[in-house]
Amino acid sequence: MKVLTAAHFQVSSWSGGTTTQLYIFPEEASLEERNFDWRISSAVIETEESEFSSFEGYERILIPLKGHLEMEHLTENGILKQSVRVFELARFSGSWKTTGKGKLTDFNLIFKPDYTPVVSVHSFEAGERITWEQHVAAIYLHQGVLEQDGQRSEAPAFILNDERMDFVCSVSEAARLIIISI
């Protein structure tokens, strides 16, 4: 089990704001070289209109964490529009030319199509105990505080279940988590 905090995250700028890489797999892979299997990040979009980066050969899952996003995708079959509200999930091809309207903070999973990730958002109250099974690959702690085996994790934190073990944690402060099985 690995817990990554803001000190571990890589922050960079792009034309619409900033992006924070939470994790990339394999760890020696590079976003620029497009040699990763999957990447988890969070972006802050500071402009009302933005153009998404192209990720040819990848699929994407995006969840607004704050704000509302109107997306327009130029696909091989024409234009597809998506309206995505806070904590809703949008899935789309990384090879589509995608533009967005709306200032927001989002969660992104970009992955090769040989993966079949399951991504979900959960809220928990203080005092709850949570048991995760070994198929859970990672947890993004968006809000709140978790404790596991005497270790306290405060948001934002990324918990990687690299040993694929069952684990139990307690919620110290009301928490919102994004659970990723991949």
N, C-alpha and C positions, 0 to 999 in steps of 0.2 A: 504494500500500500504506500503510495506516494502522495503527499499533500503539497501542492504548489500554491504559492501566494503571489501577491502583486510583485514582490521582489524577483520572482522567477519569470514573469510574463515579459514578452517582447512587444514593445509599443512602437508603431511606425505611423507615418502620415500617408494619406492618399488624397486624391483630388476632392473628396467630399468630407473629409474629417480625419479621424484616427482609427486605427485598428489595433487590437491587443490580442496577440497570439497566446492562447492559453496552453495549447499543446499541439505537437505535430508528431505523426507516426509514419515511419520510424523516426526516432529522435534525431538522427544525423541527417535527415532529409531537409530540403530547402524549399520554401515557398516560391522563390524566384526561379528555381530550376524545375519546378513542377514535378518533383520526383518523390512526392509523399503519397502514402496510401489514404490517410485522412488527417484533417486539420480542424481544430476547434478554436474559434476566436470570438471576440466581441468587438463590434464596431460602433463608433459614435458618428452619426451622419449629421453634419452641421449645416448643410446646404438644403434648400427646399427641394431641389432636383439634383439627382446624382445618376451616374452611369456605373453599373456594376462591372468589376473586373471580369475578364473572360477566364474561364477554367475549362477549356476544351478537354473532353475525356473524363470529366468529373460530374457528379451530381451534387446538389446543394440542399440543405435544410436551413431555413432562417426562421427565427422567432423574435419578434419585437419585444424587448424588455421594458421599453418606455417609448410611448408614441405609437403612431399609426403609419402604415406604409401602403402606398398604392404602387404596384409594380406592373410594368408592361414588358412582356417578353416577345421578341421577334423570333418565332419558331419556324421550322421548315414547312409548317402547315398554316402559317399566318400569325396574326397577333393574338396573344393570350393575355388577359388582364387578371390580376389578383389583388384583392384588398385584404390586408392582414392587420388585425388588431393586436393589442398587447397580449402576450402569452399564447397567441395562436401560431400554428406551425404552417409554413409554406415550403413546399418541395418543388424544385425545378432543375432543369439541366444547366450546368455550368457553361455549356457551349452556346446557349441562347444569348442573344444581345438583349440585355435587361437594363431598363431604366427605372428609377424609383422617384416617388414624390413623398416628401414628409421628412421632418427632422426627428431622429430617434436614436435609441441605443438598441443594438440587436445582438443576438447570439447566432453564430454560424457554425455549421458542420459541413465541410466540403470533403467528399469521399469518392473513391473509385467505384464504378458501378458493380464490381464483384462483391462489394459489401452490401449488407441489408440492415442498416441501422434502425433501431427503434429509439425514438426520442420522445420524452414526455416531461411535462412541467407539474410539480407537486408542491403543495403548501402544507406546512406542519406547524403546530402550536408548541409553545414552550412546554417542556415536560414529557413530550412524546418520545418513545423509543422506536427506532426504525431498524428493521433488519433487511439487509440487501443480500441478494443471492449472487453466486459467482458469475452469472451471465452479465451482470452490470459491469461495464468496462470503466465508466467514469461518472463523476457527479460534479456539476458546476454549482457551487453554493453562491447564488445570486444575492440573497439577503439572509441575515440571521447568523446564528452561531451553532455549531455542532461540536460534540465532544465524543471522542472515541479512544478507548484505552488510555485515558488521562490526557490525551492531546486535544487541545481546543483549536478549532478552525473558525475564523471569522470571515465573513464575506468581504470581498470576493475571494474565493478559493476554488481550486480545482483538485479533486480527489481522484487519483488514478488507481484503479484496482488492477495493477499490473501482474499480480500473482493470481488473479481470478479466484479469490476466496470469498466465502460468505463473511459478512461483517455486520456488526451492530453498532449503532451510534445513538446518542441522546441529543435532543434539541434543547439547547440552553435558552435561546431567544428565538421567537417565531421565525421560521425559515421558509424560503422559496428555493427549490432545487430543480435543476434540469438533469434528468437521468438519461444516460446514454448507454445502450447496449449495442455493440458493434462486433 
